[in-house]
């Protein structure tokens, strides 16, 4: 990032008029670049997007997205800046500002998730997901996109992961086989998932181990799962608490990737190489 800023300062002094304008804007609005595009920068400076693109390539970047990646990897918030932002947020929340209250609640929910990652049940869930012969992820159709994202993340660490939702009675696939030795069912519960308890009981009866992700106020019995990962309560009883669920699934999949270690890194590398091959083939 220091090299990027140094180049900007050089162009601000010695570049063409257009380059000097772009360099000056980038220097003065470094923190805003993650929210910009080449077109939006061009519009602000009354230049063409092609001019902005040429300037970025002259700096050694393919485009503004490459700059954003470098900013993400190198720019950090100092403890003082973080404390100041949190103080402002709590003051606004205390005054009843709706968005401040919402953000404060979500931060509190993230603290809950982070605390959960240090608990024995978290380590047990990570171990089960890492070592099971196969992993099935079941949820309500409403949350199928989150389950698919979780599944995709887990495939970076292991084989044999699939998702099932309540559409078209796909849960029956779990019980079509006679032997389910060392098979795991991850249930992502929500208020509309009326079949969740029956599914958990039946799965355990057939020999599946069950990891349950559910709001902490839900009335699950201890023997309905092997491991339970509780979500913080939703803001209202008629709402699903999606932000902490997304955070939990991301943290859980990342924990599994870290648990698997070098093999996960090799898998990810192979998948990226194959994706590149497919991309090149599609362009021919």
TORDONU-793148 format. One record per residue (C-alpha): residue number from 0; x, y, z. Coordinates in steps of 0.5 Angstrom, whole numbers, plus 500, padded with zeros to 3 digits. Layout:
BEGIN
R   n  px  py  pz
R NUM   X   Y   Z
...
//
This chain:
BEGIN
R   n  px  py  pz
R   0 500 500 500
R   1 506 505 501
R   2 508 503 494
R   3 502 505 492
R   4 501 512 495
R   5 508 513 493
R   6 507 512 486
R   7 501 517 487
R   8 505 522 490
R   9 510 522 484
R  10 504 522 479
R  11 501 528 482
R  12 507 532 481
R  13 510 529 474
R  14 504 526 471
R  15 499 529 465
R  16 494 533 467
R  17 489 528 467
R  18 494 523 471
R  19 495 529 476
R  20 487 529 478
R  21 486 522 479
R  22 493 521 483
R  23 490 527 487
R  24 483 524 488
R  25 486 517 490
R  26 491 520 495
R  27 485 524 498
R  28 480 519 498
R  29 484 513 500
R  30 479 510 505
R  31 473 511 500
R  32 476 507 494
R  33 473 500 496
R  34 466 503 495
R  35 469 506 488
R  36 469 504 481
R  37 473 506 475
R  38 466 509 472
R  39 465 513 478
R  40 472 516 479
R  41 471 518 472
R  42 465 521 473
R  43 467 525 479
R  44 473 528 475
R  45 470 529 468
R  46 474 524 465
R  47 473 517 461
R  48 473 510 465
R  49 479 508 460
R  50 483 514 462
R  51 482 512 469
R  52 484 504 467
R  53 490 506 463
R  54 492 510 470
R  55 491 504 474
R  56 495 500 469
R  57 501 505 469
R  58 501 504 477
R  59 501 496 476
R  60 494 494 477
R  61 489 491 472
R  62 484 495 475
R  63 481 498 481
R  64 479 491 484
R  65 486 490 484
R  66 487 496 489
R  67 481 494 493
R  68 484 487 494
R  69 491 491 496
R  70 487 496 501
R  71 484 490 504
R  72 490 486 506
R  73 494 492 508
R  74 490 497 511
R  75 488 496 518
R  76 484 500 523
R  77 488 503 529
R  78 485 501 536
R  79 484 508 537
R  80 480 509 531
R  81 476 503 533
R  82 475 505 540
R  83 472 512 537
R  84 468 509 532
R  85 465 504 538
R  86 464 510 543
R  87 460 514 537
R  88 456 508 536
R  89 454 507 543
R  90 452 514 544
R  91 448 514 538
R  92 444 507 540
R  93 443 510 547
R  94 439 516 543
R  95 435 511 540
R  96 437 512 533
R  97 434 506 529
R  98 440 504 525
R  99 445 505 531
R 100 441 500 535
R 101 441 495 529
R 102 448 495 528
R 103 450 495 536
R 104 445 489 536
R 105 449 486 530
R 106 456 487 534
R 107 453 484 540
R 108 451 478 536
R 109 458 477 533
R 110 461 477 540
R 111 456 472 542
R 112 459 468 536
R 113 466 469 537
R 114 465 467 544
R 115 462 461 542
R 116 468 459 537
R 117 472 458 544
R 118 467 453 547
R 119 468 445 547
R 120 462 444 543
R 121 465 448 537
R 122 471 444 537
R 123 467 438 537
R 124 463 440 531
R 125 469 442 527
R 126 472 435 529
R 127 465 432 527
R 128 465 436 520
R 129 472 435 519
R 130 472 427 520
R 131 465 425 518
R 132 465 420 512
R 133 460 425 509
R 134 456 431 511
R 135 449 433 509
R 136 447 440 510
R 137 439 440 511
R 138 435 447 512
R 139 429 450 510
R 140 428 452 503
R 141 428 459 505
R 142 435 458 507
R 143 438 454 502
R 144 442 459 499
R 145 446 460 506
R 146 447 452 506
R 147 449 452 499
R 148 455 457 501
R 149 456 453 507
R 150 457 447 503
R 151 461 451 498
R 152 466 453 503
R 153 467 446 506
R 154 468 443 499
R 155 475 447 500
R 156 477 442 506
R 157 474 436 504
R 158 470 431 499
R 159 463 428 501
R 160 459 435 502
R 161 452 436 500
R 162 446 440 501
R 163 438 438 502
R 164 432 443 503
R 165 425 442 504
R 166 423 442 497
R 167 421 436 493
R 168 421 432 500
R 169 429 431 499
R 170 430 429 506
R 171 428 422 504
R 172 434 421 501
R 173 438 421 507
R 174 434 415 509
R 175 434 411 503
R 176 441 407 504
R 177 442 402 509
R 178 448 404 512
R 179 450 411 515
R 180 456 409 519
R 181 460 415 520
R 182 455 420 517
R 183 454 427 519
R 184 447 431 518
R 185 448 439 520
R 186 441 442 521
R 187 440 449 520
R 188 434 451 524
R 189 430 457 523
R 190 423 459 525
R 191 419 456 519
R 192 423 449 519
R 193 417 445 522
R 194 420 439 520
R 195 427 440 523
R 196 426 436 530
R 197 423 430 526
R 198 428 430 522
R 199 433 430 527
R 200 430 425 531
R 201 429 420 525
R 202 437 422 523
R 203 439 420 530
R 204 435 413 530
R 205 438 411 523
R 206 445 412 526
R 207 447 419 523
R 208 451 424 528
R 209 447 431 528
R 210 450 438 529
R 211 445 443 530
R 212 445 450 529
R 213 439 453 532
R 214 437 460 536
R 215 438 459 543
R 216 431 460 545
R 217 429 454 541
R 218 426 449 545
R 219 430 443 543
R 220 432 437 547
R 221 439 435 549
R 222 438 428 546
R 223 436 431 539
R 224 443 432 537
R 225 450 430 538
R 226 452 438 538
R 227 448 444 539
R 228 451 451 536
R 229 446 456 539
R 230 445 463 535
R 231 443 469 539
R 232 436 471 540
R 233 433 475 534
R 234 430 482 535
R 235 423 480 534
R 236 420 473 535
R 237 417 473 528
R 238 424 474 524
R 239 430 470 523
R 240 437 472 525
R 241 440 472 519
R 242 447 476 520
R 243 449 472 526
R 244 447 466 522
R 245 452 468 516
R 246 457 469 521
R 247 457 463 524
R 248 457 459 518
R 249 463 463 515
R 250 467 462 522
R 251 465 454 522
R 252 467 453 515
R 253 474 457 516
R 254 475 453 523
R 255 474 446 519
R 256 479 449 513
R 257 484 451 519
R 258 483 444 522
R 259 484 440 516
R 260 490 444 514
R 261 495 443 509
R 262 491 439 505
R 263 485 444 505
R 264 491 449 502
R 265 492 444 496
R 266 485 443 495
R 267 484 450 494
R 268 490 451 489
R 269 487 445 485
R 270 480 448 485
R 271 483 454 483
R 272 488 451 477
R 273 482 447 474
R 274 477 453 475
R 275 483 457 471
R 276 483 451 466
R 277 475 451 465
R 278 475 459 464
R 279 481 459 458
R 280 477 453 455
R 281 471 457 455
R 282 474 463 452
R 283 476 459 446
//
